[in-house]
Amino acid sequence: MTTVSTVMGFDFGMKNIGVAVGQKLTGTASALVALKARDGIPDWQLIENLIQQWQPQQLVVGLPLNMDGTEQQMTASARKFGNRLNNRFNIPVAWQDERLTTFEAVSSMGLKNKFQSAKRSDVDRMSAQIILQSWLDQQ
């Protein structure tokens, strides 16, 4: 018997953090919301509310890497965010390579660049969905 397992994905950013939710059973992810962040620090109460609402058994955080696969300054910030998620909510965190997800999100929205979107949060939500979907596809 397969159990339904809810997974929550995050596209970490210094100003916005995209959030998506998905199911292991169906292997699908949906964009939820983009939360404002100040220097990479979210309103933890909003994240707690989402976790209480969706009850995920797994969290997935996008890992920003350089095109050659090496780490960059944002990689350390994303890891710090993921570790804080794990420490606060005691839910396992998986890492997902997020190279080109913003490009893919912008492209799928029919835009030329992320700044063309009237709502930058739409791009962040879509990026979180792409990160989570790629993680689900690899399971």
Long-range contacts (C-beta under 8 A, 24 or more apart in sequence): 5-57, 5-58, 6-54, 6-55, 6-56, 6-57, 6-58, 7-56, 7-57, 7-58, 7-59, 7-60, 7-132, 7-135, 7-136, 8-50, 8-51, 8-54, 8-56, 8-58, 8-59, 8-60, 8-132, 9-59, 9-60, 9-61, 9-62, 9-96, 9-128, 9-129, 9-131, 9-132, 9-135, 10-59, 10-60, 10-61, 10-62, 10-81, 10-82, 10-85, 10-128, 10-131, 11-62, 11-98, 11-101, 11-124, 11-127, 11-128, 11-131, 12-40, 12-61, 12-62, 12-64, 12-74, 12-77, 12-78, 12-81, 12-82, 13-37, 13-40, 13-124, 14-39, 14-40, 14-74, 14-77, 16-120, 16-121, 16-124, 17-42, 17-81, 17-124, 17-128, 18-121, 18-123, 18-124, 18-125, 18-126, 18-127, 18-128, 18-129, 19-47, 19-50, 19-125, 19-128, 20-125, 20-128, 20-129, 20-131, 20-132, 20-133, 21-54, 21-56, 21-132, 22-132, 22-133, 22-136, 24-58, 24-136, 24-139, 27-136, 27-137, 27-139, 28-133, 28-136, 29-129, 29-132, 29-133, 29-136, 30-129, 31-125, 31-126, 31-128, 31-129, 32-125, 32-128, 33-121, 33-125, 34-120, 34-121, 34-122, 34-124, 34-125, 34-128, 40-77, 40-80, 40-81, 42-81, 44-88, 47-85, 47-88, 48-88, 48-89, 51-89, 51-91, 56-91, 57-91, 57-92, 58-91, 58-92, 58-94, 59-85, 59-86, 59-89, 59-91, 59-92, 59-93, 59-94, 60-93, 60-94, 60-95, 60-96, 60-131, 60-132, 60-135, 61-85, 61-93, 61-94, 61-95, 61-96, 62-95, 62-96, 62-97, 62-98, 62-101, 62-127, 62-128, 62-131, 63-95, 63-96, 63-97, 63-98, 64-98, 64-99, 65-97, 65-98, 65-99, 67-99, 94-135, 96-131, 96-132, 96-134, 96-135, 97-134, 98-127, 98-130, 98-131, 101-127, 101-130, 101-131, 101-134, 102-127, 104-130, 105-129, 105-130
